[in-house]
Amino acid sequence: MRKPNRLVVALVALNACSIAALLASISGVGVLPVASAQPDQPKPSPFNSGEKLNQMVVQLESMNRKLTDLEKKLTSGISVKVTEMPEVIVRDPAKKK
């Protein structure tokens, strides 16, 4: 029986490692640990809804102020000056296309 070639054995082993890494990345399992970009800052907890609610309240108050300003402008009246008017074509309703 023939001895296996070392190069073939090495290529098969490399192939097996590549397939394992590919399957791990597809399944979402990390092969190598990934360093976080900002390790000093704590991750926000998904259970800390109080902070999120406060942010939402601030944003809603801001939107409410903007909407109130728009309503005031609309109720006080808007001045419109037409500088160009497209040609108006009046069609005879008795005629059909």
mmCIF file as gemmi writes it, N, C-alpha and C atoms, coordinates in Angstrom:
data_model
loop_
_atom_site.group_PDB
_atom_site.id
_atom_site.type_symbol
_atom_site.label_atom_id
_atom_site.label_alt_id
_atom_site.label_comp_id
_atom_site.label_asym_id
_atom_site.label_entity_id
_atom_site.label_seq_id
_atom_site.pdbx_PDB_ins_code
_atom_site.Cartn_x
_atom_site.Cartn_y
_atom_site.Cartn_z
_atom_site.occupancy
_atom_site.B_iso_or_equiv
_atom_site.pdbx_formal_charge
_atom_site.auth_seq_id
_atom_site.auth_asym_id
_atom_site.pdbx_PDB_model_num
ATOM 1 N N . MET Axp A 1 ? 0.827 -1.177 0 1 0 ? 1 A 1
ATOM 2 C CA . MET Axp A 1 ? 0 0 0 1 0 ? 1 A 1
ATOM 3 C C . MET Axp A 1 ? 0.879 1.25 0 1 0 ? 1 A 1
ATOM 4 N N . ARG Axp A 2 ? 0.417 2.279 -0.682 1 0 ? 2 A 1
ATOM 5 C CA . ARG Axp A 2 ? 1.175 3.518 -0.835 1 0 ? 2 A 1
ATOM 6 C C . ARG Axp A 2 ? 1.07 4.397 0.393 1 0 ? 2 A 1
ATOM 7 N N . LYS Axp A 3 ? 2.134 5.133 0.714 1 0 ? 3 A 1
ATOM 8 C CA . LYS Axp A 3 ? 2.096 6.104 1.798 1 0 ? 3 A 1
ATOM 9 C C . LYS Axp A 3 ? 1.369 7.36 1.3 1 0 ? 3 A 1
ATOM 10 N N . PRO Axp A 4 ? 0.506 7.979 2.14 1 0 ? 4 A 1
ATOM 11 C CA . PRO Axp A 4 ? -0.17 9.203 1.701 1 0 ? 4 A 1
ATOM 12 C C . PRO Axp A 4 ? 0.835 10.352 1.594 1 0 ? 4 A 1
ATOM 13 N N . ASN Axp A 5 ? 0.646 11.153 0.611 1 0 ? 5 A 1
ATOM 14 C CA . ASN Axp A 5 ? 1.503 12.306 0.387 1 0 ? 5 A 1
ATOM 15 C C . ASN Axp A 5 ? 1.226 13.341 1.494 1 0 ? 5 A 1
ATOM 16 N N . ARG Axp A 6 ? 2.296 13.908 2.052 1 0 ? 6 A 1
ATOM 17 C CA . ARG Axp A 6 ? 2.137 14.876 3.141 1 0 ? 6 A 1
ATOM 18 C C . ARG Axp A 6 ? 1.381 16.117 2.677 1 0 ? 6 A 1
ATOM 19 N N . LEU Axp A 7 ? 1.578 16.525 1.454 1 0 ? 7 A 1
ATOM 20 C CA . LEU Axp A 7 ? 0.901 17.7 0.932 1 0 ? 7 A 1
ATOM 21 C C . LEU Axp A 7 ? -0.611 17.46 0.852 1 0 ? 7 A 1
ATOM 22 N N . VAL Axp A 8 ? -1.002 16.284 0.428 1 0 ? 8 A 1
ATOM 23 C CA . VAL Axp A 8 ? -2.424 15.957 0.339 1 0 ? 8 A 1
ATOM 24 C C . VAL Axp A 8 ? -3.044 15.95 1.728 1 0 ? 8 A 1
ATOM 25 N N . VAL Axp A 9 ? -2.349 15.384 2.694 1 0 ? 9 A 1
ATOM 26 C CA . VAL Axp A 9 ? -2.853 15.341 4.067 1 0 ? 9 A 1
ATOM 27 C C . VAL Axp A 9 ? -3 16.756 4.609 1 0 ? 9 A 1
ATOM 28 N N . ALA Axp A 10 ? -2.022 17.623 4.345 1 0 ? 10 A 1
ATOM 29 C CA . ALA Axp A 10 ? -2.08 19.002 4.824 1 0 ? 10 A 1
ATOM 30 C C . ALA Axp A 10 ? -3.239 19.763 4.174 1 0 ? 10 A 1
ATOM 31 N N . LEU Axp A 11 ? -3.449 19.551 2.879 1 0 ? 11 A 1
ATOM 32 C CA . LEU Axp A 11 ? -4.551 20.224 2.186 1 0 ? 11 A 1
ATOM 33 C C . LEU Axp A 11 ? -5.915 19.752 2.685 1 0 ? 11 A 1
ATOM 34 N N . VAL Axp A 12 ? -6.027 18.458 2.975 1 0 ? 12 A 1
ATOM 35 C CA . VAL Axp A 12 ? -7.288 17.941 3.515 1 0 ? 12 A 1
ATOM 36 C C . VAL Axp A 12 ? -7.559 18.538 4.891 1 0 ? 12 A 1
ATOM 37 N N . ALA Axp A 13 ? -6.528 18.641 5.722 1 0 ? 13 A 1
ATOM 38 C CA . ALA Axp A 13 ? -6.679 19.229 7.054 1 0 ? 13 A 1
ATOM 39 C C . ALA Axp A 13 ? -7.063 20.706 6.954 1 0 ? 13 A 1
ATOM 40 N N . LEU Axp A 14 ? -6.426 21.426 6.038 1 0 ? 14 A 1
ATOM 41 C CA . LEU Axp A 14 ? -6.742 22.841 5.832 1 0 ? 14 A 1
ATOM 42 C C . LEU Axp A 14 ? -8.182 23.001 5.343 1 0 ? 14 A 1
ATOM 43 N N . ASN Axp A 15 ? -8.602 22.125 4.471 1 0 ? 15 A 1
ATOM 44 C CA . ASN Axp A 15 ? -9.976 22.141 3.973 1 0 ? 15 A 1
ATOM 45 C C . ASN Axp A 15 ? -10.971 21.919 5.105 1 0 ? 15 A 1
ATOM 46 N N . ALA Axp A 16 ? -10.669 20.969 5.972 1 0 ? 16 A 1
ATOM 47 C CA . ALA Axp A 16 ? -11.56 20.672 7.095 1 0 ? 16 A 1
ATOM 48 C C . ALA Axp A 16 ? -11.67 21.872 8.032 1 0 ? 16 A 1
ATOM 49 N N . CYS Axp A 17 ? -10.555 22.544 8.288 1 0 ? 17 A 1
ATOM 50 C CA . CYS Axp A 17 ? -10.581 23.735 9.155 1 0 ? 17 A 1
ATOM 51 C C . CYS Axp A 17 ? -11.374 24.864 8.497 1 0 ? 17 A 1
ATOM 52 N N . SER Axp A 18 ? -11.218 25.03 7.211 1 0 ? 18 A 1
ATOM 53 C CA . SER Axp A 18 ? -11.951 26.075 6.495 1 0 ? 18 A 1
ATOM 54 C C . SER Axp A 18 ? -13.453 25.813 6.528 1 0 ? 18 A 1
ATOM 55 N N . ILE Axp A 19 ? -13.836 24.56 6.331 1 0 ? 19 A 1
ATOM 56 C CA . ILE Axp A 19 ? -15.259 24.213 6.37 1 0 ? 19 A 1
ATOM 57 C C . ILE Axp A 19 ? -15.821 24.436 7.769 1 0 ? 19 A 1
ATOM 58 N N . ALA Axp A 20 ? -15.061 24.086 8.793 1 0 ? 20 A 1
ATOM 59 C CA . ALA Axp A 20 ? -15.518 24.287 10.172 1 0 ? 20 A 1
ATOM 60 C C . ALA Axp A 20 ? -15.696 25.779 10.469 1 0 ? 20 A 1
ATOM 61 N N . ALA Axp A 21 ? -14.754 26.61 10.021 1 0 ? 21 A 1
ATOM 62 C CA . ALA Axp A 21 ? -14.863 28.054 10.242 1 0 ? 21 A 1
ATOM 63 C C . ALA Axp A 21 ? -16.052 28.63 9.481 1 0 ? 21 A 1
ATOM 64 N N . LEU Axp A 22 ? -16.292 28.157 8.278 1 0 ? 22 A 1
ATOM 65 C CA . LEU Axp A 22 ? -17.419 28.626 7.476 1 0 ? 22 A 1
ATOM 66 C C . LEU Axp A 22 ? -18.744 28.263 8.142 1 0 ? 22 A 1
ATOM 67 N N . LEU Axp A 23 ? -18.849 27.032 8.604 1 0 ? 23 A 1
ATOM 68 C CA . LEU Axp A 23 ? -20.078 26.608 9.284 1 0 ? 23 A 1
ATOM 69 C C . LEU Axp A 23 ? -20.287 27.382 10.578 1 0 ? 23 A 1
ATOM 70 N N . ALA Axp A 24 ? -19.208 27.671 11.294 1 0 ? 24 A 1
ATOM 71 C CA . ALA Axp A 24 ? -19.32 28.435 12.538 1 0 ? 24 A 1
ATOM 72 C C . ALA Axp A 24 ? -19.783 29.853 12.256 1 0 ? 24 A 1
ATOM 73 N N . SER Axp A 25 ? -19.274 30.468 11.172 1 0 ? 25 A 1
ATOM 74 C CA . SER Axp A 25 ? -19.681 31.839 10.867 1 0 ? 25 A 1
ATOM 75 C C . SER Axp A 25 ? -21.121 31.891 10.375 1 0 ? 25 A 1
ATOM 76 N N . ILE Axp A 26 ? -21.57 30.885 9.674 1 0 ? 26 A 1
ATOM 77 C CA . ILE Axp A 26 ? -22.958 30.846 9.201 1 0 ? 26 A 1
ATOM 78 C C . ILE Axp A 26 ? -23.912 30.666 10.373 1 0 ? 26 A 1
ATOM 79 N N . SER Axp A 27 ? -23.531 29.828 11.322 1 0 ? 27 A 1
ATOM 80 C CA . SER Axp A 27 ? -24.414 29.561 12.449 1 0 ? 27 A 1
ATOM 81 C C . SER Axp A 27 ? -24.383 30.674 13.485 1 0 ? 27 A 1
ATOM 82 N N . GLY Axp A 28 ? -23.457 31.633 13.367 1 0 ? 28 A 1
ATOM 83 C CA . GLY Axp A 28 ? -23.399 32.75 14.295 1 0 ? 28 A 1
ATOM 84 C C . GLY Axp A 28 ? -22.463 32.52 15.467 1 0 ? 28 A 1
ATOM 85 N N . VAL Axp A 29 ? -21.82 31.4 15.529 1 0 ? 29 A 1
ATOM 86 C CA . VAL Axp A 29 ? -20.871 31.112 16.6 1 0 ? 29 A 1
ATOM 87 C C . VAL Axp A 29 ? -19.536 31.727 16.209 1 0 ? 29 A 1
ATOM 88 N N . GLY Axp A 30 ? -18.975 32.539 17.087 1 0 ? 30 A 1
ATOM 89 C CA . GLY Axp A 30 ? -17.709 33.181 16.783 1 0 ? 30 A 1
ATOM 90 C C . GLY Axp A 30 ? -16.553 32.223 16.937 1 0 ? 30 A 1
ATOM 91 N N . VAL Axp A 31 ? -15.671 32.189 15.961 1 0 ? 31 A 1
ATOM 92 C CA . VAL Axp A 31 ? -14.491 31.341 16.044 1 0 ? 31 A 1
ATOM 93 C C . VAL Axp A 31 ? -13.416 32.04 16.855 1 0 ? 31 A 1
ATOM 94 N N . LEU Axp A 32 ? -13.238 33.317 16.584 1 0 ? 32 A 1
ATOM 95 C CA . LEU Axp A 32 ? -12.263 34.118 17.32 1 0 ? 32 A 1
ATOM 96 C C . LEU Axp A 32 ? -13 35.179 18.116 1 0 ? 32 A 1
ATOM 97 N N . PRO Axp A 33 ? -12.552 35.481 19.347 1 0 ? 33 A 1
ATOM 98 C CA . PRO Axp A 33 ? -13.219 36.527 20.117 1 0 ? 33 A 1
ATOM 99 C C . PRO Axp A 33 ? -13 37.892 19.453 1 0 ? 33 A 1
ATOM 100 N N . VAL Axp A 34 ? -14.043 38.684 19.425 1 0 ? 34 A 1
ATOM 101 C CA . VAL Axp A 34 ? -13.971 40.005 18.811 1 0 ? 34 A 1
ATOM 102 C C . VAL Axp A 34 ? -13.871 41.042 19.919 1 0 ? 34 A 1
ATOM 103 N N . ALA Axp A 35 ? -12.841 41.89 19.841 1 0 ? 35 A 1
ATOM 104 C CA . ALA Axp A 35 ? -12.665 42.935 20.841 1 0 ? 35 A 1
ATOM 105 C C . ALA Axp A 35 ? -13.676 44.041 20.585 1 0 ? 35 A 1
ATOM 106 N N . SER Axp A 36 ? -14.288 44.541 21.647 1 0 ? 36 A 1
ATOM 107 C CA . SER Axp A 36 ? -15.267 45.618 21.477 1 0 ? 36 A 1
ATOM 108 C C . SER Axp A 36 ? -14.536 46.923 21.199 1 0 ? 36 A 1
ATOM 109 N N . ALA Axp A 37 ? -15.188 47.801 20.48 1 0 ? 37 A 1
ATOM 110 C CA . ALA Axp A 37 ? -14.575 49.064 20.085 1 0 ? 37 A 1
ATOM 111 C C . ALA Axp A 37 ? -14.389 49.981 21.283 1 0 ? 37 A 1
ATOM 112 N N . GLN Axp A 38 ? -15.328 49.952 22.226 1 0 ? 38 A 1
ATOM 113 C CA . GLN Axp A 38 ? -15.259 50.798 23.406 1 0 ? 38 A 1
ATOM 114 C C . GLN Axp A 38 ? -15.485 49.936 24.645 1 0 ? 38 A 1
ATOM 115 N N . PRO Axp A 39 ? -14.425 49.339 25.179 1 0 ? 39 A 1
ATOM 116 C CA . PRO Axp A 39 ? -14.609 48.42 26.297 1 0 ? 39 A 1
ATOM 117 C C . PRO Axp A 39 ? -14.979 49.113 27.6 1 0 ? 39 A 1
ATOM 118 N N . ASP Axp A 40 ? -14.711 50.424 27.738 1 0 ? 40 A 1
ATOM 119 C CA . ASP Axp A 40 ? -14.97 51.112 28.996 1 0 ? 40 A 1
ATOM 120 C C . ASP Axp A 40 ? -16.454 51.42 29.205 1 0 ? 40 A 1
ATOM 121 N N . GLN Axp A 41 ? -17.201 51.564 28.127 1 0 ? 41 A 1
ATOM 122 C CA . GLN Axp A 41 ? -18.607 51.917 28.253 1 0 ? 41 A 1
ATOM 123 C C . GLN Axp A 41 ? -19.449 50.661 28.436 1 0 ? 41 A 1
ATOM 124 N N . PRO Axp A 42 ? -20.334 50.672 29.432 1 0 ? 42 A 1
ATOM 125 C CA . PRO Axp A 42 ? -21.182 49.496 29.638 1 0 ? 42 A 1
ATOM 126 C C . PRO Axp A 42 ? -22.233 49.398 28.538 1 0 ? 42 A 1
ATOM 127 N N . LYS Axp A 43 ? -22.596 48.176 28.225 1 0 ? 43 A 1
ATOM 128 C CA . LYS Axp A 43 ? -23.624 47.949 27.211 1 0 ? 43 A 1
ATOM 129 C C . LYS Axp A 43 ? -24.989 48.284 27.815 1 0 ? 43 A 1
ATOM 130 N N . PRO Axp A 44 ? -25.869 48.911 27.026 1 0 ? 44 A 1
ATOM 131 C CA . PRO Axp A 44 ? -27.193 49.204 27.569 1 0 ? 44 A 1
ATOM 132 C C . PRO Axp A 44 ? -27.981 47.919 27.788 1 0 ? 44 A 1
ATOM 133 N N . SER Axp A 45 ? -28.618 47.859 28.913 1 0 ? 45 A 1
ATOM 134 C CA . SER Axp A 45 ? -29.387 46.666 29.257 1 0 ? 45 A 1
ATOM 135 C C . SER Axp A 45 ? -30.714 46.689 28.521 1 0 ? 45 A 1
ATOM 136 N N . PRO Axp A 46 ? -31.15 45.56 27.976 1 0 ? 46 A 1
ATOM 137 C CA . PRO Axp A 46 ? -32.45 45.544 27.312 1 0 ? 46 A 1
ATOM 138 C C . PRO Axp A 46 ? -33.604 45.688 28.301 1 0 ? 46 A 1
ATOM 139 N N . PHE Axp A 47 ? -33.307 45.519 29.59 1 0 ? 47 A 1
ATOM 140 C CA . PHE Axp A 47 ? -34.345 45.597 30.604 1 0 ? 47 A 1
ATOM 141 C C . PHE Axp A 47 ? -34.441 46.977 31.234 1 0 ? 47 A 1
ATOM 142 N N . ASN Axp A 48 ? -33.592 47.944 30.795 1 0 ? 48 A 1
ATOM 143 C CA . ASN Axp A 48 ? -33.619 49.293 31.331 1 0 ? 48 A 1
ATOM 144 C C . ASN Axp A 48 ? -34.537 50.144 30.463 1 0 ? 48 A 1
ATOM 145 N N . SER Axp A 49 ? -35.822 49.921 30.597 1 0 ? 49 A 1
ATOM 146 C CA . SER Axp A 49 ? -36.767 50.651 29.761 1 0 ? 49 A 1
ATOM 147 C C . SER Axp A 49 ? -37.018 52.053 30.277 1 0 ? 49 A 1
ATOM 148 N N . GLY Axp A 50 ? -36.64 52.342 31.504 1 0 ? 50 A 1
ATOM 149 C CA . GLY Axp A 50 ? -36.846 53.684 32.068 1 0 ? 50 A 1
ATOM 150 C C . GLY Axp A 50 ? -36.088 54.747 31.296 1 0 ? 50 A 1
ATOM 151 N N . GLU Axp A 51 ? -34.851 54.46 30.965 1 0 ? 51 A 1
ATOM 152 C CA . GLU Axp A 51 ? -34.035 55.417 30.217 1 0 ? 51 A 1
ATOM 153 C C . GLU Axp A 51 ? -34.6 55.617 28.807 1 0 ? 51 A 1
ATOM 154 N N . LYS Axp A 52 ? -35.013 54.528 28.178 1 0 ? 52 A 1
ATOM 155 C CA . LYS Axp A 52 ? -35.6 54.631 26.843 1 0 ? 52 A 1
ATOM 156 C C . LYS Axp A 52 ? -36.907 55.415 26.874 1 0 ? 52 A 1
ATOM 157 N N . LEU Axp A 53 ? -37.708 55.18 27.894 1 0 ? 53 A 1
ATOM 158 C CA . LEU Axp A 53 ? -38.958 55.925 28.022 1 0 ? 53 A 1
ATOM 159 C C . LEU Axp A 53 ? -38.69 57.41 28.195 1 0 ? 53 A 1
ATOM 160 N N . ASN Axp A 54 ? -37.681 57.762 28.99 1 0 ? 54 A 1
ATOM 161 C CA . ASN Axp A 54 ? -37.339 59.173 29.167 1 0 ? 54 A 1
ATOM 162 C C . ASN Axp A 54 ? -36.905 59.805 27.851 1 0 ? 54 A 1
ATOM 163 N N . GLN Axp A 55 ? -36.114 59.082 27.063 1 0 ? 55 A 1
ATOM 164 C CA . GLN Axp A 55 ? -35.696 59.597 25.757 1 0 ? 55 A 1
ATOM 165 C C . GLN Axp A 55 ? -36.895 59.789 24.843 1 0 ? 55 A 1
ATOM 166 N N . MET Axp A 56 ? -37.821 58.854 24.881 1 0 ? 56 A 1
ATOM 167 C CA . MET Axp A 56 ? -39.011 58.959 24.041 1 0 ? 56 A 1
ATOM 168 C C . MET Axp A 56 ? -39.878 60.142 24.465 1 0 ? 56 A 1
ATOM 169 N N . VAL Axp A 57 ? -39.981 60.391 25.772 1 0 ? 57 A 1
ATOM 170 C CA . VAL Axp A 57 ? -40.762 61.522 26.268 1 0 ? 57 A 1
ATOM 171 C C . VAL Axp A 57 ? -40.14 62.831 25.796 1 0 ? 57 A 1
ATOM 172 N N . VAL Axp A 58 ? -38.812 62.937 25.862 1 0 ? 58 A 1
ATOM 173 C CA . VAL Axp A 58 ? -38.123 64.151 25.411 1 0 ? 58 A 1
ATOM 174 C C . VAL Axp A 58 ? -38.373 64.378 23.923 1 0 ? 58 A 1
ATOM 175 N N . GLN Axp A 59 ? -38.299 63.318 23.13 1 0 ? 59 A 1
ATOM 176 C CA . GLN Axp A 59 ? -38.535 63.45 21.695 1 0 ? 59 A 1
ATOM 177 C C . GLN Axp A 59 ? -39.984 63.826 21.407 1 0 ? 59 A 1
ATOM 178 N N . LEU Axp A 60 ? -40.929 63.251 22.138 1 0 ? 60 A 1
ATOM 179 C CA . LEU Axp A 60 ? -42.333 63.599 21.936 1 0 ? 60 A 1
ATOM 180 C C . LEU Axp A 60 ? -42.612 65.052 22.311 1 0 ? 60 A 1
ATOM 181 N N . GLU Axp A 61 ? -41.984 65.529 23.386 1 0 ? 61 A 1
ATOM 182 C CA . GLU Axp A 61 ? -42.159 66.929 23.767 1 0 ? 61 A 1
ATOM 183 C C . GLU Axp A 61 ? -41.608 67.861 22.699 1 0 ? 61 A 1
ATOM 184 N N . SER Axp A 62 ? -40.464 67.499 22.125 1 0 ? 62 A 1
ATOM 185 C CA . SER Axp A 62 ? -39.885 68.297 21.045 1 0 ? 62 A 1
ATOM 186 C C . SER Axp A 62 ? -40.808 68.313 19.829 1 0 ? 62 A 1
ATOM 187 N N . MET Axp A 63 ? -41.339 67.156 19.47 1 0 ? 63 A 1
ATOM 188 C CA . MET Axp A 63 ? -42.26 67.076 18.332 1 0 ? 63 A 1
ATOM 189 C C . MET Axp A 63 ? -43.533 67.877 18.612 1 0 ? 63 A 1
ATOM 190 N N . ASN Axp A 64 ? -44.005 67.843 19.841 1 0 ? 64 A 1
ATOM 191 C CA . ASN Axp A 64 ? -45.207 68.578 20.215 1 0 ? 64 A 1
ATOM 192 C C . ASN Axp A 64 ? -44.985 70.083 20.08 1 0 ? 64 A 1
ATOM 193 N N . ARG Axp A 65 ? -43.801 70.561 20.505 1 0 ? 65 A 1
ATOM 194 C CA . ARG Axp A 65 ? -43.485 71.991 20.359 1 0 ? 65 A 1
ATOM 195 C C . ARG Axp A 65 ? -43.459 72.397 18.89 1 0 ? 65 A 1
ATOM 196 N N . LYS Axp A 66 ? -42.83 71.578 18.061 1 0 ? 66 A 1
ATOM 197 C CA . LYS Axp A 66 ? -42.752 71.89 16.634 1 0 ? 66 A 1
ATOM 198 C C . LYS Axp A 66 ? -44.132 71.896 15.993 1 0 ? 66 A 1
ATOM 199 N N . LEU Axp A 67 ? -44.967 70.934 16.368 1 0 ? 67 A 1
ATOM 200 C CA . LEU Axp A 67 ? -46.312 70.863 15.821 1 0 ? 67 A 1
ATOM 201 C C . LEU Axp A 67 ? -47.15 72.066 16.263 1 0 ? 67 A 1
ATOM 202 N N . THR Axp A 68 ? -46.99 72.479 17.51 1 0 ? 68 A 1
ATOM 203 C CA . THR Axp A 68 ? -47.706 73.654 18.014 1 0 ? 68 A 1
ATOM 204 C C . THR Axp A 68 ? -47.284 74.9 17.254 1 0 ? 68 A 1
ATOM 205 N N . ASP Axp A 69 ? -45.984 75.044 16.986 1 0 ? 69 A 1
ATOM 206 C CA . ASP Axp A 69 ? -45.502 76.191 16.203 1 0 ? 69 A 1
ATOM 207 C C . ASP Axp A 69 ? -46.112 76.188 14.803 1 0 ? 69 A 1
ATOM 208 N N . LEU Axp A 70 ? -46.174 75.009 14.167 1 0 ? 70 A 1
ATOM 209 C CA . LEU Axp A 70 ? -46.783 74.919 12.839 1 0 ? 70 A 1
ATOM 210 C C . LEU Axp A 70 ? -48.263 75.292 12.878 1 0 ? 70 A 1
ATOM 211 N N . GLU Axp A 71 ? -48.977 74.82 13.882 1 0 ? 71 A 1
ATOM 212 C CA . GLU Axp A 71 ? -50.402 75.141 13.998 1 0 ? 71 A 1
ATOM 213 C C . GLU Axp A 71 ? -50.607 76.637 14.178 1 0 ? 71 A 1
ATOM 214 N N . LYS Axp A 72 ? -49.756 77.287 14.971 1 0 ? 72 A 1
ATOM 215 C CA . LYS Axp A 72 ? -49.862 78.737 15.168 1 0 ? 72 A 1
ATOM 216 C C . LYS Axp A 72 ? -49.651 79.47 13.854 1 0 ? 72 A 1
ATOM 217 N N . LYS Axp A 73 ? -48.657 79.037 13.08 1 0 ? 73 A 1
ATOM 218 C CA . LYS Axp A 73 ? -48.392 79.686 11.799 1 0 ? 73 A 1
ATOM 219 C C . LYS Axp A 73 ? -49.555 79.487 10.834 1 0 ? 73 A 1
ATOM 220 N N . LEU Axp A 74 ? -50.152 78.302 10.833 1 0 ? 74 A 1
ATOM 221 C CA . LEU Axp A 74 ? -51.261 78.034 9.924 1 0 ? 74 A 1
ATOM 222 C C . LEU Axp A 74 ? -52.518 78.818 10.318 1 0 ? 74 A 1
ATOM 223 N N . THR Axp A 75 ? -52.795 78.926 11.606 1 0 ? 75 A 1
ATOM 224 C CA . THR Axp A 75 ? -53.995 79.64 12.042 1 0 ? 75 A 1
ATOM 225 C C . THR Axp A 75 ? -53.846 81.147 11.899 1 0 ? 75 A 1
ATOM 226 N N . SER Axp A 76 ? -52.61 81.651 11.966 1 0 ? 76 A 1
ATOM 227 C CA . SER Axp A 76 ? -52.421 83.103 11.834 1 0 ? 76 A 1
ATOM 228 C C . SER Axp A 76 ? -52.509 83.541 10.378 1 0 ? 76 A 1
ATOM 229 N N . GLY Axp A 77 ? -52.435 82.618 9.454 1 0 ? 77 A 1
ATOM 230 C CA . GLY Axp A 77 ? -52.55 82.936 8.04 1 0 ? 77 A 1
ATOM 231 C C . GLY Axp A 77 ? -51.209 82.903 7.355 1 0 ? 77 A 1
ATOM 232 N N . ILE Axp A 78 ? -51.254 82.523 6.091 1 0 ? 78 A 1
ATOM 233 C CA . ILE Axp A 78 ? -50.034 82.415 5.312 1 0 ? 78 A 1
ATOM 234 C C . ILE Axp A 78 ? -50.158 83.355 4.127 1 0 ? 78 A 1
ATOM 235 N N . SER Axp A 79 ? -49.119 84.139 3.898 1 0 ? 79 A 1
ATOM 236 C CA . SER Axp A 79 ? -49.105 85.054 2.761 1 0 ? 79 A 1
ATOM 237 C C . SER Axp A 79 ? -48.47 84.335 1.576 1 0 ? 79 A 1
ATOM 238 N N . VAL Axp A 80 ? -49.215 84.274 0.469 1 0 ? 80 A 1
ATOM 239 C CA . VAL Axp A 80 ? -48.724 83.6 -0.724 1 0 ? 80 A 1
ATOM 240 C C . VAL Axp A 80 ? -48.71 84.587 -1.872 1 0 ? 80 A 1
ATOM 241 N N . LYS Axp A 81 ? -47.594 84.662 -2.575 1 0 ? 81 A 1
ATOM 242 C CA . LYS Axp A 81 ? -47.473 85.53 -3.738 1 0 ? 81 A 1
ATOM 243 C C . LYS Axp A 81 ? -47.11 84.64 -4.921 1 0 ? 81 A 1
ATOM 244 N N . VAL Axp A 82 ? -47.992 84.603 -5.92 1 0 ? 82 A 1
ATOM 245 C CA . VAL Axp A 82 ? -47.759 83.771 -7.094 1 0 ? 82 A 1
ATOM 246 C C . VAL Axp A 82 ? -46.971 84.599 -8.099 1 0 ? 82 A 1
ATOM 247 N N . THR Axp A 83 ? -45.802 84.1 -8.474 1 0 ? 83 A 1
ATOM 248 C CA . THR Axp A 83 ? -44.979 84.828 -9.444 1 0 ? 83 A 1
ATOM 249 C C . THR Axp A 83 ? -45.09 84.228 -10.832 1 0 ? 83 A 1
ATOM 250 N N . GLU Axp A 84 ? -45.375 82.955 -10.923 1 0 ? 84 A 1
ATOM 251 C CA . GLU Axp A 84 ? -45.559 82.302 -12.219 1 0 ? 84 A 1
ATOM 252 C C . GLU Axp A 84 ? -46.782 81.412 -12.145 1 0 ? 84 A 1
ATOM 253 N N . MET Axp A 85 ? -47.538 81.431 -13.221 1 0 ? 85 A 1
ATOM 254 C CA . MET Axp A 85 ? -48.735 80.606 -13.262 1 0 ? 85 A 1
ATOM 255 C C . MET Axp A 85 ? -48.691 79.783 -14.535 1 0 ? 85 A 1
ATOM 256 N N . PRO Axp A 86 ? -48.86 78.473 -14.437 1 0 ? 86 A 1
ATOM 257 C CA . PRO Axp A 86 ? -48.866 77.665 -15.657 1 0 ? 86 A 1
ATOM 258 C C . PRO Axp A 86 ? -50.122 77.967 -16.482 1 0 ? 86 A 1
ATOM 259 N N . GLU Axp A 87 ? -50.046 77.687 -17.744 1 0 ? 87 A 1
ATOM 260 C CA . GLU Axp A 87 ? -51.177 77.927 -18.629 1 0 ? 87 A 1
ATOM 261 C C . GLU Axp A 87 ? -52.345 77.042 -18.216 1 0 ? 87 A 1
ATOM 262 N N . VAL Axp A 88 ? -53.527 77.654 -18.119 1 0 ? 88 A 1
ATOM 263 C CA . VAL Axp A 88 ? -54.72 76.926 -17.703 1 0 ? 88 A 1
ATOM 264 C C . VAL Axp A 88 ? -55.495 76.545 -18.953 1 0 ? 88 A 1
ATOM 265 N N . ILE Axp A 89 ? -55.772 75.281 -19.112 1 0 ? 89 A 1
ATOM 266 C CA . ILE Axp A 89 ? -56.531 74.784 -20.258 1 0 ? 89 A 1
ATOM 267 C C . ILE Axp A 89 ? -57.885 74.307 -19.747 1 0 ? 89 A 1
ATOM 268 N N . VAL Axp A 90 ? -58.932 74.936 -20.245 1 0 ? 90 A 1
ATOM 269 C CA . VAL Axp A 90 ? -60.276 74.552 -19.838 1 0 ? 90 A 1
ATOM 270 C C . VAL Axp A 90 ? -60.838 73.635 -20.918 1 0 ? 90 A 1
ATOM 271 N N . ARG Axp A 91 ? -61.216 72.452 -20.523 1 0 ? 91 A 1
ATOM 272 C CA . ARG Axp A 91 ? -61.75 71.483 -21.481 1 0 ? 91 A 1
ATOM 273 C C . ARG Axp A 91 ? -63.265 71.525 -21.466 1 0 ? 91 A 1
ATOM 274 N N . ASP Axp A 92 ? -63.82 71.33 -22.622 1 0 ? 92 A 1
ATOM 275 C CA . ASP Axp A 92 ? -65.265 71.3 -22.759 1 0 ? 92 A 1
ATOM 276 C C . ASP Axp A 92 ? -65.782 69.961 -22.223 1 0 ? 92 A 1
ATOM 277 N N . PRO Axp A 93 ? -66.613 69.982 -21.161 1 0 ? 93 A 1
ATOM 278 C CA . PRO Axp A 93 ? -67.092 68.706 -20.614 1 0 ? 93 A 1
ATOM 279 C C . PRO Axp A 93 ? -68.009 67.948 -21.569 1 0 ? 93 A 1
ATOM 280 N N . ALA Axp A 94 ? -68.562 68.64 -22.566 1 0 ? 94 A 1
ATOM 281 C CA . ALA Axp A 94 ? -69.446 67.96 -23.517 1 0 ? 94 A 1
ATOM 282 C C . ALA Axp A 94 ? -68.658 67.055 -24.449 1 0 ? 94 A 1
ATOM 283 N N . LYS Axp A 95 ? -67.425 67.427 -24.708 1 0 ? 95 A 1
ATOM 284 C CA . LYS Axp A 95 ? -66.576 66.614 -25.591 1 0 ? 95 A 1
ATOM 285 C C . LYS Axp A 95 ? -65.92 65.51 -24.777 1 0 ? 95 A 1
ATOM 286 N N . LYS Axp A 96 ? -65.91 64.333 -25.336 1 0 ? 96 A 1
ATOM 287 C CA . LYS Axp A 96 ? -65.222 63.225 -24.689 1 0 ? 96 A 1
ATOM 288 C C . LYS Axp A 96 ? -63.937 62.94 -25.43 1 0 ? 96 A 1
ATOM 289 N N . LYS Axp A 97 ? -63.003 62.335 -24.76 1 0 ? 97 A 1
ATOM 290 C CA . LYS Axp A 97 ? -61.677 62.054 -25.332 1 0 ? 97 A 1
ATOM 291 C C . LYS Axp A 97 ? -61.738 61.096 -26.469 1 0 ? 97 A 1
